């Protein structure tokens, strides 16, 4: 009897998505045509929150003290609560090259499909607008302020050049490096100067030599943003931003130490001073809820999609997200849906173009259906919820990603 009830609820949810499919695609394209960076997504937040309000949700704008966050609620107050996350921030200078227009539109569609189903089946849904995933840690702030408290599950769908329910998602830290030297005339009195750019470049080259000894799950990459003011002046200051990633927080701590050693060596070699600051936020690795992932995969296959097991994807194909931090608090999944060929990679202009192509439009609709169907599984399958909760009922190691203050950064200084 319960299986028939679940099947009927899923059919109703899918029909609801189909009824608004054209609108969801149009909203995805609208988000894409108005890219906004993290914590400035005013148009996107207003668009999504407004549509949820018209769809019967009780909507809290500027949720949890964040101007571009929102929380939209529907269903039975005492029912198990599923949080569906909408991302909608763009990459500065590249637009929606990560496809967050798809994430936002799919989350919207899932919420609208569930609004009329939640109360009759005894469930609750929160569609949570989560700003600034691209390095801004919006979900971390939301989690710290209680947005996920008591949730049975948290989920979203994300575009990619491949399809899997359990993608590789690593812990990550961001480092700002400044080297400080002494200015001098580069031709007349070079011996009076201390070249800060040389110090930073030597550290950068140290990272290059370090890479050949890293595990496939370890990544270090960055940019130099300041190398001096004029070629005739020995640079007194140089600076850059670097990201450090590893499979988990414990490995990340060790890798951070090796990265700092490279920059210390560069500064020491050039006689410069080093100021290295680990920035907030720190992203944790994703702890996928296996029971929830299995349910989601079954729903994706029922929709005619073909996610591959994570073992078939190289561990080097790993990104980072603030949903990783959430996954240490509540059962969570982060499935990826293919919208482009394998050679069209995220964070590229080509991927931004594919984010409004036919495959992306299908991902919006299928993603909305898969999220809604998986939420119904959570609501109507008590054994699934028990299996999802089980890992959280046992003692677990804490989030081991090094922490930095929200209003400051941990600094390392030295020669």
N, C-alpha and C positions, 0 to 999 in steps of 0.2 A: 504493500500500500504506500509506504513512504517513497519507494523508488518511482512509483507512478506520480506522486505529488511533486517530487523533485523534477522529473522529466517535464511535467506540465508547466512548472514555474520557469524552467529554462526555455521552453518554447515561447512562453509569454514574453520573457525578457528579450529573446532574439527578435521576436516580432516587433517589439517596441523599438529596438535599435533600427531595424529595417525601415520602420515608419519615419524615422528622422535621419536616415543615412545621408541624404543629400545635404541636410542642414549641418550635420557633423563635419562633413567634408568641407563645406563652405567655411565653417568656423576654423578648421585646420588651416585653410588657405588664408583666411583673414589674419590669424595669428602669425603665419609665415610672412605676410606682407607688411606687418608692423613689428619687426623684431625689437625687443627691449632687453637691456642687460639686467642682471640680478639686482633685486630690490628697487627697480624702476619699472616694473611690469604693470603699469597702471591700466593701460588699455586692455591687456590680456586678462588681468584680474577682474576688471569691471565687466568685460564681455562674458566670461565664464560664470561669475557669481550672479550676474543678471539673468542669464538663461536658467540657472538652477532655481532662482527665486520664482521665475515664471513656471517652472516645472513642479512646484509644490514643496520645495525645500524651505526650511527655516535657515536663513543665511546670515552668518555673522561676518561682516566685512571688517577689514583691518584686524583680522583675528590674531589673538595672542600677542598683541602689541606690534605686529608687523604690518606696515601700511599696504603691502601688496599680497598679503595672505588672506585667505577666506576659509571658513568652515561652514559647510552646508549639511544639515541633518534631516533625516527622514526615518520613519519606522517606529517600532515599539520601544519605549524607553528602557525596558528591562531586558530586551533581546540582545543576543551577541552582536557586537559592533564590528563591522568591517570598514576599515579606512581605505578609501581609494584616493591615491595621490595624483594630483595634476601638476605637472611641471610646465613652465611656459617661458622661462628665461632664455635669451639668445646669447650667442658668443659675440662679444664686442668686435666689430669689424668684419664679422663673417655671417651674421644673421643666424638663421636656424640650421646651422651646419651640424647640429647634434639631433635635430628633429624633434625638439620639445613641443612644437606645434602639434605633433601627432600624439604625444603623451597627454597633453592637455585636452585635446578633442576626444580621445578615446576614454579618458577618465570621466569627462562630462557625459558622454554617451552611456557609459555603464551606470552612472548615477541616475540619469533620467530614466533608464530602463528599469532600475530597481525601486524607484520612488513609489510606484503603485503596488509593488509586490511585497515590500519589506513588512509593513504592518500586518497584512493577512497571514503571512507565514511566521510572524514572531521575530523578525530580524530588525537590525538597525544598520543604517549606512551613513557614513560621513564622507562627503567628497571634500578633500582637503587641498586647498590651493597652497602649493609649497614653492615659494620664490627661491631664486638664487641657488639652484643646484650646481651651477658651473663655478664651483670654488667658493661660494658664499655661505654654504652650510645652513640653508634655510630650515631644513628638516631637523637639524640638530637643535636650533633655537626652539622650534615648535615642540620637539620632544622634551626639552628642558622645561618648557612652560606647560606641559601636560596635554598636548594635543593627541598623543597616542595612549594616554593612560587608560587601562582597562580594555584596550582593543583586543578583539579575538584574532585579527589579522590586519596587515597592511600590505598594499600591493599597487603596482602600476604596470603598464607595458611600455616598452621603449624600442625605437627603431634601431636597426643594425644591418650590416651586409650579410648576416647569417641569422639563423633562427634556433633558439634554445631557451629552455625555461630556467636553467641554472647557469647563467654566464659567469665567467671568472671576473670577480670584482675584488680588488685588492685594497689594502690600507694605504693611505697616502698622507704625506706632509708637504707643506710648501715652505721654502726657505728663501729669505731675502738676504743677499750678501752685499756688503759694501766694503771696499778696500780704500784705505786712506793713505795717501802719500804726501808728497811735497812738490808744489809747482816750481818750475824754473824755466828759463829760456832753453828750448830743446837743442839749439845749435851753439849758442855762446857759452852757456853754463850747465850742460847736462849733468855734470857731476854733482851739482848742487840740488838736483831733484831726486825724488823717490817716485817711481812710476807706478801709480795705482792700477793702471790698466794692465801692465805687465803682471802684477800680482794676481789680478782676477783671471787673466788668460792662462797663467800657469796653473791656477786652481782648476780652470775649465779643462785644460789638457790632462790634469790629474784625474778628472772624472772620466775622460775618454779612455785612459789606460785602465781605470778601474772597471769599466764596463765589460771588458773581455773576461773578467774573473767573476762576474755576477751570475747568480742563478737565473733561469729563464723567467722567474716570477719577480725578479728585482728590476726596477727601472729608475733611471735618473735622466732628467732632461730639463732644459732651461734656455733662457735667453739673456743676453747682455743688453741692458737698457741705458747705460751711461758709460762712455769710454773717454770722456774728456771734452774740452771745449774748443780747442784749436790745435792743428798739427804742430804748431810752433811752440806749444806749451807742454811741458811734461805733465801728464794728467795727475792732478792731486786727488781725484776721486773717480772711482768706477763702481758700478753696481749691476746686479742682475737678479733674476728670479729663477728658482729651480724647484722642480717637483721630484719627490722621492717616493717610490711605491714599492711595496713588498706584499707577500701573500697574507701576512697577518701582522698584528701590532708588535709582537715580540721580534720578528725578523726585521721589521721596520726600524726599531730602536737601534739594532746593530748596524743597519745600513746607514742610518743617519750619522752615526759616529764615524763611519768610513768616509762619508761625503764631507763632513766637517774637517777631517784630517787632510783631505786634498786641498781644501781652501786655506787651512792653516799653513800647509807646506808652501803653497804659492805665495802667501803673504810674507812668510819668513824668508823665502828665496829672494824676494824683491825688496825686503826691508820695509814693507808697508804694514799698516795696522789693519786688522780684520774686525768687522762687526757683522756677525751672522745672527739673524733673528728668525726663529721658527714661528710661523704665523698661525693664527686662528683662521679657519677651523682645521681640525685634524680628522680625516675620514677613516673610519674603521672598515675592515673587510666585511663582506656580505656573508652572513650566516643564513643560507637559504633554508626555509622550512621544507624539509623533504616531503612530508605528507601533503602540504599545501601545493608544492610544486607538482606532485603526481596528479592531484586533482586538476590543476590548471592544464597540464599537458594533455590529459584525457579530453578536456573541453576543447583545446586547440585542435586536436586530431578529429574530434567530432565536427569541427568547422571546416575540415579539409586541409588543415595546415600540417606541416611535417617538421616539428622541432627535432633537432639532433641532440643526442646525449652530450653532456659537457666533455666527456672523454675524447670526443672526436674534434674538439676545438683546442688548438695549442694553448697551453697555460700562459704563453706570452701575449695572447690576445686578451689582455685584461685592462679594464678601466677602473675608475673609482667613483663612488657616489655617496651622498649623505644618507641614502636609504640603508647603507651598510651600518651606520650607527643605530638606526631604528631597529634593524634586524637583531641587535643584541638585547633589545627591550621587549619586542613582541614578535610573534611569527610573521615572517615577511617573505615576499618573492618579488623578483625583478625580471620577468621574462622579456626576451628580445625577439622582435618580429622582423623578418627580412623585408627590406624595402628597396634594395639595390643589389647589383651584381657584387660578387666578392671583391672585385678590384676597385670598387667605389667606397672609400673608407670614410668614417665619421670625422668631423672637424676638418672638412675640406669643402671648397666651393662646389664640387660636383655632388657631394652628399646633400648639400643644401638644396640643389636643384631637384634631386630625387625625392626630397622630403615633401614635395607637392606633386609627385608623379602618380600614375595609376596604382602602383604597388603600395605607395604610402597611403593613398586613399582607402585601399582595401584593408590596410593595417589599422586604420582608424576604426573602421566598422567591425572587423574581426576582433580587434583588441577590446573594443567596448563589449562585444558579446562574451568574449572569454572572461573578462573581469566580472561581468554580471553573473555568468554561469558559475564561476568559482565562488563568488560571494554566496550564492544560493546553496552550494555544497557546504560552506561553512555554517550557514544558518540551520540547515536541515539534517546535517549529519553529526550527531553528538560524538560519535566515535572519532570522526575526523578532528573535531575540536580537541578532544582529549589527547589524541596523538600529537597534534600541533603544540599543545601546552606542555607535554611531557618533558621536553628538554629544558623548559624554564622552571620545572618543579625540582630539578636537581641542582646541586651547587655547580656553578659555572665559573670559569675564569672571568675576571672582569675585562672590560674593554681595555686592551693594553696599548692602544694608540696613545702616544705622548700627548698631553694636554697643554694648551696654551690659553691664556686668559682671553675672554671675548673682547676685552677692551685693551689688550696689550699683546705682547709677544715675548716668548722666551728668548733671551739674547745670549750670545756667546761672543766674548771679546778677547782679543789677544793679538800678539804680534804674528 
